[in-house]
C-alpha cells in the first residue's frame, strides 16, 4: 500500500507539473504569436532544437548515470554509487563551461547559419546565449535528481519542477504583458525555472540520501569512461532522433523560409506537450523496474513492463484521440482570425507530427529495457537504419517533386518512426530481457484498437458541429474524456487491476470504496 500511495503522489505531482507547462503552450501561444509573429515564434522552437543538439553530447554521460547510481545503491555497493555521483557532477561542470564558450560563437554567427530577418538578429542572439546558459546550469543540477528516483519519491522532484514551472508561467505573463515583446523572454523564464528546480533537487538529495555528497576525491575517471562507453550509444540514438524529428524546423527554415518554419512550430506546440506527458507518466514506473532488475526478478520485471505499458497508453490514448478528433474545432478557436486554408494546413501538420507520438506513447515504457540491460547498441543500429531511410526519402521529395515541402518534412519521419516504435521496439524489449518475442504485441494490439475506436468517435462528435465556443468544446471534451477513460478501464485492464486503479482514484478524492477486491 505504501508503494501505491507513493505512485499516486508521484502521478498527481507529474500531472500538476504538466498542467502548468500546458498553460504555457495553450494559453500563451496565441498571445505570443500576436505580439511576436510566426517567424519569431518559430525561432524560439529552433533555439530549443539547437540546445537539444548539444544534449546529444551530454547524454553520453548523463543518460546512464541514474541507472548506474540506482543499481549500485540497491545492490549494496554504496561506494560505487558515491563515485558515480561525484564523477558525473564534476564531468558535467567541464561540459557546462564548454557549452557556454561554444554558445558565444554560435550567437555571434547565428545570422549566417539561418535565414532571419535583420530586425530579429539581436533578439535571436540574446535568446541563444540565455538558452545555452540555461542548458549549462541544468547540467550542474541534473545528477541531484537521482535521489528521489532511488527512493521512489519522484513527487519531490515534481515539486521542484512545479515550482519552476509556476515561476516560468508568471515570468512569461508579466514580461509579455508589461514590456515590449522579445523572443528571449522564453529563455529568461526557462533559466529561472531551471535554477528553482535545481535548488529543490539539491535540498531533496541532502534529505533523502545525505551520504551522496560531492567530493573531488571520489572522482573516478574509470567510472566516467564506463558511463561514456555505454552512454555513447544513447548519444548515437539521439543523433537518430535528431535526424528523424529534431531537424524539421531547421530544414523548414532553409528550404521553405522563416514564416513556414513558424507554421510548423505552431503545429508542433500541442504534440510536444503531449510528448512530455507520455514520458513523464512512463517515468513513474522506472524506479520499481530498476529495483526488480537489481534483484534479478525477471517475472516481476516483465509484469511491471506490461502494466506500465498499458497504464501509460491508457492515460495517453484519450488526449491523443481527442486532439486529433476535435482538432478542427480546437484550432479554429485557438487561432481565431486565420484563414481556413492556413488552419487546415496547421491541423494536417499537427496530425502528421502526432503520428509518431501515437506509437511511441503506446510503447514508451519498453524503451527503459535498453537502459536497464545496457543493451543499447542493437536499438541504436536499428534506429540508424530508419534515420538513413528518412534522409533517403525526405530530401529527394523536397528537392525533386512538387509535393508540399512542409507536409514532406512533417510526414516522412513520423511515418517511419511509427513503424519503428510499433513493430520493432516491442520485439527488441522482449529479446533484451529474455522473454518470448511476442510478449508485448498482445497489449499493443488492444491499445491500437481502443485508440481507433475513440478516435473515430471523437471525430464524429466534432463533425456534428456542436463545438462552436470554448465553453461547448471544453464541456463536450470533458464528457468524452470521462467516457473514454471508462471504456479504457474495461478494455485494457483486468478486474483486479481496475479495482486497484479505482481504489487509488477514490483514495485521492477522499472517497471510500467497499469490495475493493
ABEGO torsion letter per residue (X at the ends): XAAAAAAAAAAAAAAAAAAAAAAAAAAAAAAAAAAAEAAAAAAAAAAAAAAAAAAAAAAAAAAAAAAAAAAAAAAGBAAAAAAAAAAAAAAAAAAAAAAAAAAAAAAAAAAAABBBBAAAAAAAAAAAAAAAAAAAAAAAAAAAAAAAAAAGAAAAAAAAAAAAAAAAAAAAAAAAAABBBBAAAAAAAAAAAAAAAAAAAAAAAAAABAABBBBAAABBAAAAAAAAAAAAAAAAAAAAAAAAAAAAAAAAAAAAEAAAAAAAAAAAAAAAAAAAAAAAAAAAAAAAAAAAAAAGBAAAAAAAAAAAAAAAAAAAAAAAAAAAAAAAAAAAAABBGBBAAAAAAAAAAAAAAAAAAAAAAAAAAAAAAAAAAGBAAAAAAAAAAAAAAAAAAAAAAAAABABBAAAAAAAAAAAAAAAAAAAAAAAAAAAAAGBBAAAAAAAAAAAAAAAAAAAAAAAAAAAAGABABAAAAAAAAAAAAAAAAAAAAAAABBAAAAAAAAAAAAAAAGBBBBGAX
